[in-house]
């Protein structure tokens, strides 16, 4: 009896730890969606662990930016875009450009996410109902409509705490699925070490994959939305240490989960010479190597990643607009519901036209990098203004880190331009 009580108490503690996770859960939701999963699978299956260094640097800078944006809000009491508009020279123009750039990138990403999620569910259905083999388009479209309608319905609940709990479920399931898969299929240790040495694959699509990695891991939407989620959590300046730990934990989990996905794809597919270009490739190549259980786990994780990303992607445009207008998000407003409804319709473009969702997903991640330099310049200006920061000074190390992030973002943006020119 005591043993049973002890187990129950342990499970309760684990559950409480997961549910206590703060706004960082949204960072993981934004960062590790099917965009990230797709990029990691394609990279792992095509280049092995060669791009692990890009993931590591992106996660370090991502954690720093999450911390800085969160700290700015706790000290100043302002959200990011509202602060840009109010305090920066040409702040209104910069804020509008950021809103347009991020919304374009996230809505494009949303199309790929919904397409991949619907295709994965179709593949699962096909295992049990082989008669659907000739009805791919119709089934995928129907599933996509059901998913997006269900997600839109959940948005009508309109409470931060509810959104957070939904994401906790999806992200936990996703993380466990990918990490357990890693113990079944993994790369050689020397491949991991070599992956930490900076290099760009000198093949077609190599530059685009580097840009896609940064676009999905250093997602500007993650940093700009963080202040509003911190306000939704009810944190104040008394929670500065908690905010810092939350940012570090989020960045660390993004690296572990994303690295696990890349490693599984490398271990199972790279040495077989089976690069992934379509959703169906994941089924055909993973099952013989990893077995049905690992395949099911991996698909479960990928689907959870998709569902955990649809939520934040639908939220991003109304969040940024509300941030610009007043620094407050009203999830029950007519504006919120109209913008999210438009995003839902936009998300159906890939399923309706039957486009390749993997190709669309990687392309959308590349577009995300172009707004990054503006996002870093903006926060550098704000946190070094002592009047805005109410006398709180920013350490030299934080500034050095942000300048390094800015240089990295500019280099990756240039690389992204070259990649798109090569593609088109």
C-alpha positions as a printed Julia matrix, in Angstrom:
424×3 Matrix{Float64}:
   0.0    0.0     0.0
   2.83   2.36    0.95
   4.67   1.5    -2.27
   1.56   2.36   -4.3
   1.19   5.68   -2.45
   4.88   6.44   -3.08
   4.5    5.82   -6.83
   1.39   7.98   -6.93
   3.2   10.77   -5.09
   6.16  10.54   -7.53
   3.84  10.76  -10.56
   2.09  13.76   -9.02
   5.44  15.5    -8.56
   6.39  14.83  -12.2
   3.01  16.13  -13.38
   3.33  19.24  -11.18
   6.84  19.86  -12.59
   5.58  19.65  -16.18
   2.55  21.87  -15.51
   4.72  24.42  -13.68
   6.62  25.11  -16.89
   6.23  28.78  -17.77
   6.06  30.76  -21.05
   8.98  28.65  -22.29
   6.42  26.02  -23.27
   5.25  28.41  -26.0
   8.86  28.84  -27.11
   9.11  25.07  -27.59
   5.72  25.05  -29.32
   6.84  27.76  -31.77
  10.29  26.3   -32.32
   9.72  22.56  -32.54
   6.85  22.14  -34.91
   6.7   20.11  -38.05
   8.88  22.86  -39.56
  11.69  21.99  -37.19
  10.96  18.25  -37.34
  10.94  18.35  -41.15
  14.2   20.33  -41.3
  15.88  17.99  -38.81
  14.67  14.83  -40.58
  15.69  16.09  -44.02
  19.06  17.3   -42.69
  19.75  14.12  -40.71
  18.77  11.85  -43.6
  20.67  13.9   -46.21
  23.74  15.32  -44.42
  24.0   13.16  -41.28
  25.02  15.2   -38.2
  26.93  17.82  -40.28
  24.58  20.68  -39.26
  24.55  20.01  -35.5
  26.74  23.11  -35.0
  24.05  25.32  -36.55
  21.47  23.89  -34.14
  23.75  24.44  -31.12
  24.59  28.08  -31.96
  20.93  28.84  -32.78
  19.76  27.39  -29.44
  22.38  29.37  -27.46
  21.33  32.66  -29.12
  17.66  31.7   -28.84
  17.98  31.18  -25.08
  19.78  34.53  -24.74
  17.1   36.4   -26.71
  14.28  34.76  -24.75
  15.94  35.83  -21.52
  16.59  39.41  -22.7
  13.07  39.96  -24.05
  11.57  38.52  -20.88
  13.83  40.61  -18.65
  12.99  43.77  -20.61
   9.28  43.24  -19.97
   9.68  42.46  -16.26
  11.79  45.6   -15.7
  10.09  48.12  -18.01
   6.55  46.81  -17.8
   6.25  47.12  -21.61
   5.89  44.51  -24.32
   8.3   44.37  -27.26
   6.58  45.92  -30.3
   4.8   48.5   -28.15
   8.24  49.41  -26.79
   9.71  49.63  -30.31
   6.87  51.9   -31.48
   7.04  54.14  -28.44
  10.78  54.44  -27.82
  12.77  53.86  -31.02
  13.54  56.24  -33.9
  11.36  55.05  -36.81
   9.94  52.59  -34.3
   6.5   52.45  -35.95
   7.98  51.47  -39.32
  10.28  48.88  -37.73
   7.39  47.38  -35.74
   5.13  47.16  -38.81
   7.9   45.54  -40.89
   8.43  42.98  -38.11
   4.69  42.21  -37.88
   4.46  41.75  -41.66
   7.63  39.64  -41.89
   6.84  37.32  -38.99
   3.16  36.89  -39.91
   4.13  36.04  -43.51
   6.7   33.48  -42.34
   4.45  31.9   -39.71
   1.39  31.68  -41.96
   3.49  30.08  -44.7
   4.8   27.7   -42.08
   1.23  26.99  -40.97
   0.37  25.71  -44.48
   3.22  23.19  -44.35
   2.48  22.19  -40.75
  -1.17  21.42  -41.49
  -0.26  19.6   -44.72
   2.32  17.39  -43.0
   0.06  16.66  -39.99
  -2.85  15.7   -42.25
  -0.56  13.48  -44.38
   0.77  11.72  -41.27
  -2.76  10.99  -40.04
  -3.63   9.71  -43.52
  -0.64   7.32  -43.43
  -1.78   6.04  -40.03
  -5.34   5.54  -41.35
  -3.93   3.72  -44.38
  -2.38   1.05  -42.13
  -5.82   0.15  -40.78
  -7.97   1.04  -43.8
  -6.09   0.03  -47.0
  -9.14   1.02  -49.07
  -8.16   4.68  -48.63
  -5.17   4.17  -50.96
  -6.96   5.79  -53.9
  -8.42   8.63  -51.83
  -5.28  10.39  -50.62
  -6.26  13.93  -51.7
  -9.81  13.73  -50.35
  -8.76  12.15  -47.02
  -5.85  14.56  -46.44
  -8.07  17.57  -47.17
 -10.86  16.32  -44.88
  -8.39  15.62  -42.06
  -6.81  19.08  -42.51
 -10.24  20.74  -42.27
 -11.12  18.76  -39.12
  -7.77  19.68  -37.47
  -7.99  23.39  -38.23
 -11.66  23.63  -37.18
 -10.83  21.84  -33.9
  -7.9   24.19  -33.24
  -9.98  27.27  -34.03
 -12.69  26.02  -31.65
 -10.11  25.68  -28.87
  -9.04  29.31  -29.45
 -12.56  30.45  -28.5
 -11.88  29.35  -24.93
  -9.61  32.38  -24.86
  -7.54  31.9   -21.69
  -3.73  31.83  -21.42
  -3.77  29.03  -18.81
  -5.84  26.83  -21.12
  -3.5   27.41  -24.1
  -0.53  26.6   -21.87
  -2.02  23.29  -20.66
  -2.87  22.16  -24.22
   0.72  22.9   -25.3
   2.17  21.1   -22.26
   0.37  17.91  -23.32
   1.53  18.09  -26.96
   5.12  19.13  -26.16
   5.57  16.47  -23.46
   4.28  13.74  -25.77
   6.49  15.04  -28.58
   9.64  15.23  -26.46
   9.24  11.77  -24.95
   8.49  10.21  -28.35
  11.63  11.59  -30.01
  13.97  10.98  -27.07
  12.81   7.35  -26.65
  13.23   6.86  -30.43
  16.84   8.03  -30.07
  17.65   5.07  -27.81
  16.52   2.71  -30.58
  18.22   4.36  -33.57
  21.27   6.58  -33.05
  24.34   7.89  -34.96
  27.96   7.04  -34.24
  29.65   9.21  -31.52
  32.3   10.45  -33.99
  29.53  11.72  -36.28
  28.15  13.82  -33.42
  31.61  15.28  -32.68
  32.2   16.1   -36.37
  28.79  17.76  -36.5
  29.98  20.38  -33.99
  32.67  21.61  -36.42
  31.2   24.44  -38.58
  30.74  23.49  -42.23
  28.08  24.02  -44.91
  27.14  21.12  -47.22
  28.53  22.06  -50.64
  25.63  20.48  -52.52
  22.34  21.66  -53.95
  20.03  22.72  -51.11
  22.83  22.89  -48.5
  22.66  26.69  -48.03
  18.86  26.59  -47.84
  18.97  23.93  -45.13
  21.34  26.05  -43.0
  18.98  29.04  -43.31
  15.97  26.82  -42.55
  17.68  25.54  -39.38
  18.18  29.06  -38.06
  14.73  30.19  -39.22
  13.03  27.48  -37.23
  15.31  27.48  -34.14
  15.95  31.24  -33.76
  12.32  32.05  -34.49
  11.68  35.8   -34.08
   8.06  34.98  -33.15
   9.35  33.2   -30.04
  11.07  36.3   -28.65
   8.45  38.88  -29.59
   5.55  36.88  -28.18
   7.36  36.08  -24.92
   6.54  39.41  -23.18
   2.8   38.91  -23.73
   2.97  35.32  -22.48
   4.92  36.5   -19.42
   2.16  39.02  -18.74
  -0.41  36.26  -19.25
   1.44  34.16  -16.69
   1.23  37.05  -14.23
   4.98  37.3   -13.64
   6.47  40.49  -12.18
  10.0   41.76  -11.5
  10.04  39.39   -8.51
  10.09  36.51  -11.02
  13.32  37.54  -12.79
  15.23  34.45  -11.66
  12.32  32.2   -12.62
  12.14  33.88  -16.03
  15.86  33.31  -16.56
  15.61  29.61  -15.65
  12.55  29.25  -17.88
  14.46  30.67  -20.89
  17.5   28.43  -20.27
  15.32  25.33  -19.84
  13.36  26.08  -23.02
  16.55  26.54  -25.11
  18.09  23.37  -23.65
  14.98  21.29  -24.38
  14.82  22.65  -27.93
  18.42  21.51  -28.49
  17.87  18.06  -26.93
  14.61  17.33  -28.78
  15.74  18.77  -32.14
  19.11  17.03  -31.87
  17.33  13.74  -31.1
  15.21  14.08  -34.26
  18.29  14.74  -36.4
  20.16  11.86  -34.77
  17.31   9.38  -35.34
  17.09  10.42  -39.02
  20.89  10.13  -39.34
  21.06   6.72  -37.65
  18.11   5.26  -39.55
  18.25   6.91  -42.97
  21.57   8.65  -43.75
  23.67   5.47  -43.95
  20.97   3.79  -46.01
  21.29   6.56  -48.61
  17.59   7.4   -48.22
  17.08  11.19  -48.05
  13.55  12.3   -47.16
  11.72  14.47  -49.69
   8.08  13.48  -49.06
   5.99  12.58  -46.02
   5.61   9.02  -47.34
   9.42   8.68  -47.37
   9.38   8.76  -43.58
   7.19   5.65  -43.5
   8.95   3.66  -46.21
  12.48   4.28  -44.9
  12.03   4.29  -41.13
   9.93   1.14  -40.71
  12.41  -1.45  -42.09
  15.31   0.05  -40.1
  13.72   1.2   -36.85
  10.83  -1.27  -36.55
   7.13  -0.59  -36.13
   7.33   0.53  -32.49
  10.05   3.13  -33.14
   8.2    4.25  -36.27
   4.95   4.66  -34.31
   6.77   6.62  -31.61
   8.45   8.85  -34.18
   5.19   9.52  -35.99
   3.45  10.21  -32.69
   6.15  12.77  -31.89
   5.93  14.37  -35.35
   2.15  14.66  -35.13
   2.4   16.15  -31.62
   4.97  18.61  -32.96
   2.55  19.64  -35.69
  -0.39  20.08  -33.34
   1.76  21.97  -30.81
   2.84  24.38  -33.58
  -0.56  25.04  -35.14
  -1.72  26.63  -31.89
   1.08  29.23  -31.56
   1.12  29.9   -35.34
  -2.58  30.79  -35.25
  -1.92  33.06  -32.26
   1.08  34.95  -33.64
  -0.55  37.57  -35.92
  -3.18  38.75  -33.36
  -0.49  38.69  -30.66
   1.8   40.98  -32.67
  -1.03  43.34  -33.67
  -2.25  43.57  -30.07
   1.34  44.13  -28.9
   1.74  47.01  -31.38
  -1.6   48.6   -30.47
  -1.57  48.48  -26.68
   0.79  45.84  -25.32
  -2.21  43.78  -24.15
  -3.75  40.7   -25.76
  -7.53  40.22  -25.54
  -8.22  36.67  -26.72
 -11.98  37.26  -26.55
 -11.95  40.26  -28.88
 -13.57  40.31  -32.33
 -10.19  41.31  -33.83
  -8.52  38.21  -32.35
 -11.17  35.86  -33.73
 -11.24  37.42  -37.21
  -7.43  37.32  -37.63
  -7.22  33.71  -36.41
 -10.08  32.73  -38.77
  -8.14  34.22  -41.73
  -5.04  32.29  -40.6
  -7.1   29.06  -40.54
  -8.23  29.6   -44.14
  -4.63  30.42  -45.16
  -3.46  27.17  -43.56
  -5.67  25.13  -45.91
  -3.86  26.31  -49.07
  -1.36  23.4   -49.21
  -3.99  20.66  -48.53
  -6.46  22.24  -51.03
  -3.9   22.43  -53.85
  -2.22  19.13  -52.93
   1.26  20.72  -52.81
   4.31  18.97  -51.3
   4.15  20.09  -47.64
   7.78  19.22  -46.87
   9.14  21.51  -49.61
   6.77  24.31  -48.54
   7.78  23.86  -44.9
  11.52  24.23  -45.53
  10.95  27.27  -47.77
   8.87  28.99  -45.07
  11.64  28.49  -42.5
  14.11  30.31  -44.78
  11.84  33.38  -44.97
  11.8   33.53  -41.14
  15.49  34.52  -40.94
  15.14  37.86  -42.73
  13.39  39.64  -39.85
  15.87  38.4   -37.22
  18.4   41.28  -37.51
  15.63  43.87  -36.89
  14.39  41.94  -33.85
  17.92  41.87  -32.34
  18.69  45.54  -33.15
  15.42  46.59  -31.53
  16.04  44.85  -28.21
  19.68  46.02  -28.14
  18.44  49.62  -28.35
  15.8   49.19  -25.63
  17.81  47.33  -23.0
  20.67  49.84  -23.18
  18.38  52.81  -22.55
  18.6   53.39  -18.77
  15.46  55.52  -18.76
  13.38  52.71  -20.26
  15.08  50.12  -18.03
  14.51  52.28  -14.92
  18.18  52.41  -14.0
  18.83  48.69  -14.48
  22.06  48.27  -16.48
  22.69  45.52  -19.01
  25.91  43.57  -18.51
  28.73  43.71  -21.04
  28.41  39.95  -21.57
  24.75  40.21  -22.55
  25.63  42.96  -25.03
  28.51  40.92  -26.49
  26.18  37.94  -26.82
  23.53  40.04  -28.59
  26.07  41.58  -30.99
  27.34  38.07  -31.79
  23.71  36.99  -32.39
  23.24  40.0   -34.7
  26.34  39.14  -36.76
  25.19  35.5   -36.96
  21.66  36.57  -38.03
  23.06  38.86  -40.75
  25.32  36.1   -42.11
  22.45  33.62  -42.14
  20.14  36.17  -43.83
  22.76  36.66  -46.56
  23.07  32.88  -46.86
  19.26  32.66  -47.12
  19.2   35.16  -50.0
  21.84  33.11  -51.86
  19.83  29.93  -51.2
  16.61  31.43  -52.6
  18.44  32.8   -55.65
  19.84  29.31  -56.32
  16.38  27.75  -55.86
  14.52  30.12  -58.18
